[in-house]
Amino acid sequence: MPEVQSYQQGTPCWVDLSSTDIDVSKEFYRHLFGWELDAMDAGNGMTYYMAKLKGRYVAGMMQQTPDSPPGMPSYWANYLAVDSADETARRVEAAGGTVLFPPDSVPNGSGRMFFATDPTGAQIGFWEAGNHPGAGLVNEPGTMIWNELQTNDVPKAVAFYEAVTGCSSETEPAGDLQEYTSLLVDGKRIAGALKLPIEGLSPFWMTYFNVLDIDATVEQAVDLRSHVIAPPFDVPGVGRMAVLMDPAGAAFSIMSGLAA
């Protein structure tokens, strides 16, 4: 179902954008996906914007903090749902990951969260829901449809996520990609993992948004000053997709076809 009330542990539940130019980012995604943006006080003079479609929150974004490393590009962060942020942080360290900052509560009872890097270096967020479970609408145009780890050591990374969240995995042949690993919760595919397709990239989580027409959306994104990283292509049995870089420099993918 596109509407979601809660997420099982290990399931991607939220994405948000850390932008080097929040005004540029707001305008771009408003036009591309039709998002409405609600401004929330994030403390320390910062504002967090909640993106809304059909009355439900689907993603977030904010200006990079002043203490971000110099030269840090814009990026989409992915979050996995967990039952306890504190217990998960302990599991992260036991499984060979690194906690970047300890679990902390988000204002207004939204939940608790922390960021970590897995043993291959990919950054991932963990979210313990309070009154905000995560994205309330998925798999529809303008919303998150898939989340994918791209890393230089898939088995090492997958073992980490299995140990931390209790998810399972299965690996299958995937044509030109050689093989593709799916992460599963209760037998349902909830995310993917593959070997980095481009040498020299650092491991990261890619966010996929659903759109009705890939080719038309790419044209619109280019008109809005987006850069095309990978032009539209078809994946048999999955759908059609493309990879873009928004005007503030954040990479993301768009996808039409089968829902995850």
C-alpha positions in Angstrom: 0.0 0.0 0.0 1.3 3.5 -0.8 0.2 4.9 2.6 2.4 3.8 5.5 1.6 4.1 9.2 4.6 2.3 10.6 7.8 0.5 9.6 9.4 -2.7 10.7 12.9 -2.7 11.9 15.5 -2.6 9.1 13.2 -1.1 6.5 14.1 2.2 4.9 11.7 4.7 6.4 12.9 8.2 5.5 15.2 10.3 3.3 16.4 13.8 3.7 18.5 16.2 1.8 21.5 18.0 3.3 21.9 20.9 0.8 24.6 23.5 0.2 21.9 25.8 -1.1 18.5 25.1 0.4 16.7 27.8 -1.6 17.8 26.3 -4.8 16.9 22.8 -3.6 13.4 23.9 -2.4 12.6 25.4 -5.8 13.9 22.4 -7.7 12.0 19.7 -5.9 8.8 21.8 -5.7 8.7 21.9 -9.4 10.0 18.4 -10.2 7.9 16.4 -7.7 5.1 18.9 -6.8 6.2 18.9 -3.1 4.7 21.4 -0.6 7.2 22.3 2.1 6.4 22.9 5.8 9.1 24.8 7.7 10.0 23.3 11.1 12.3 24.9 13.7 15.4 22.7 14.0 17.1 24.7 16.7 20.3 26.8 16.5 18.7 29.0 14.0 18.3 26.2 11.5 15.1 25.3 9.6 14.1 21.7 8.6 11.6 21.5 5.7 9.1 18.6 5.6 8.1 17.8 2.0 4.4 16.9 1.7 2.3 15.2 -1.0 -1.4 14.4 -0.7 -1.3 15.6 2.9 1.4 13.2 4.0 5.1 13.8 4.6 7.4 12.1 2.1 10.9 13.5 2.7 12.9 16.3 4.4 15.6 18.8 3.6 17.7 21.5 5.2 20.7 23.7 4.7 24.0 22.1 5.7 25.0 23.0 9.2 27.8 25.5 9.6 30.1 22.8 11.2 29.9 20.6 8.1 33.3 19.7 6.7 34.5 22.2 4.1 33.7 21.2 0.6 31.0 18.7 1.7 28.6 18.2 -1.3 24.9 18.1 -1.1 23.6 14.6 -0.5 20.4 12.5 0.2 20.6 10.6 3.5 18.8 7.3 4.0 17.3 6.2 7.3 16.5 2.6 8.5 13.7 2.1 11.0 14.7 0.6 14.3 12.9 -0.3 17.5 15.5 1.3 19.8 18.2 3.8 18.6 20.3 3.2 21.7 20.3 -0.6 21.3 21.0 -0.2 17.6 24.0 2.0 18.3 25.5 -0.7 20.5 24.9 -3.2 17.7 26.5 -0.9 15.1 29.8 -0.8 17.1 29.7 -4.5 17.8 29.3 -5.3 14.1 32.2 -3.1 13.1 30.5 0.1 12.2 31.2 3.6 13.5 28.7 5.8 15.3 29.2 9.3 14.1 27.3 10.9 16.9 25.3 9.2 19.7 21.5 8.8 19.6 19.6 11.9 20.3 15.9 12.9 20.5 14.4 15.1 17.8 12.2 18.0 19.2 8.4 17.7 19.6 8.5 13.9 20.2 9.2 13.1 16.6 11.6 10.3 17.5 15.3 9.4 18.2 18.0 9.1 15.7 21.7 8.7 15.0 24.1 8.4 12.0 26.7 5.8 11.5 29.0 4.4 8.8 29.0 0.7 8.0 32.3 -1.2 7.8 32.7 -0.3 4.1 32.3 3.5 4.8 28.7 4.1 3.7 26.8 6.6 5.9 23.4 5.5 7.1 20.8 7.0 9.5 18.8 5.0 12.0 15.3 6.2 13.1 13.4 5.2 16.2 9.9 6.6 15.6 8.0 8.7 18.0 5.1 10.6 16.6 6.8 10.6 13.2 7.1 7.1 11.8 8.8 8.2 8.5 7.5 8.7 5.0 3.7 8.5 5.1 3.4 7.8 1.4 5.7 5.7 -0.8 5.8 4.1 -4.2 3.8 6.9 -5.8 5.0 9.6 -8.2 7.1 12.1 -6.2 7.8 9.7 -3.3 10.5 7.2 -2.3 10.3 3.9 -4.1 13.7 2.2 -3.5 16.9 2.5 -1.5 20.1 1.0 -2.6 23.6 0.6 -1.1 26.4 0.9 -3.5 29.7 -0.3 -2.0 33.0 -1.9 -2.8 32.4 -4.9 -0.5 28.8 -6.1 -0.7 29.1 -9.2 1.5 30.9 -7.3 4.3 28.3 -4.5 4.2 25.3 -6.9 4.1 26.6 -8.9 7.0 26.7 -5.7 9.0 23.1 -4.8 8.2 21.9 -8.3 9.0 23.7 -8.2 12.4 22.4 -4.7 13.3 18.8 -4.9 12.1 18.0 -8.6 11.8 17.2 -8.4 8.1 18.1 -11.2 5.8 19.4 -11.2 2.2 19.5 -13.0 -1.1 21.8 -12.6 -4.0 20.9 -13.3 -7.6 22.4 -12.8 -11.1 21.7 -9.4 -12.6 22.9 -9.2 -16.2 25.5 -6.5 -16.7 25.7 -5.9 -12.9 26.8 -9.6 -12.5 24.8 -9.9 -9.3 22.4 -8.0 -7.1 21.7 -8.5 -3.4 18.3 -7.7 -1.9 17.8 -7.0 1.8 14.6 -8.6 3.1 12.4 -8.0 6.2 9.9 -10.8 6.8 10.6 -12.1 3.3 9.8 -8.8 1.6 12.5 -7.0 -0.5 13.0 -3.6 1.2 16.4 -2.4 -0.2 19.2 -3.5 -2.5 23.0 -3.6 -2.5 25.4 -3.8 -5.4 29.1 -3.3 -6.1 29.9 0.3 -7.0 29.4 0.7 -10.7 32.0 3.5 -11.0 35.6 3.1 -9.8 36.8 5.7 -7.3 33.4 6.5 -5.8 33.0 6.2 -2.0 30.3 3.8 -0.8 26.9 5.4 -0.3 23.2 4.9 -0.2 21.2 5.9 -3.3 17.7 7.2 -3.1 15.2 6.4 -5.8 12.0 8.4 -6.4 9.0 7.2 -8.4 7.9 9.1 -11.5 5.3 8.3 -14.2 7.5 9.1 -17.2 11.3 8.8 -16.9 12.1 10.5 -20.2 9.7 13.5 -19.6 11.0 13.9 -16.0 14.6 13.9 -17.2 13.8 16.7 -19.7 12.0 18.6 -17.0 14.9 18.2 -14.6 17.4 19.4 -17.2 15.2 22.5 -17.7 15.4 23.0 -14.0 19.2 23.0 -14.2 19.8 19.4 -13.2 22.7 17.4 -14.6 22.1 13.9 -16.1 24.5 11.3 -14.6 23.0 8.3 -16.4 20.4 8.9 -19.1 17.2 6.8 -19.1 17.7 3.0 -19.3 15.6 -0.1 -18.9 16.2 -2.9 -16.3 14.3 -6.0 -17.4 11.7 -7.1 -14.9 12.2 -3.9 -12.8 11.4 -0.8 -14.8 12.9 2.3 -16.4 15.3 4.6 -14.5 17.8 7.4 -14.7 20.3 9.0 -12.4 20.4 12.8 -11.9 22.3 15.4 -10.0 20.2 18.3 -8.7 21.3 22.0 -9.1 22.8 21.9 -5.6 24.9 18.8 -6.4 23.0 16.0 -4.8 22.7 12.7 -6.7 19.4 10.8 -6.8 17.7 8.3 -9.1 14.2 8.3 -10.6 12.3 5.1 -11.5 9.1 4.1 -13.1 7.8 0.6 -13.2 7.3 -2.0 -10.6 7.0 -0.9 -6.9 9.5 -2.2 -4.5 
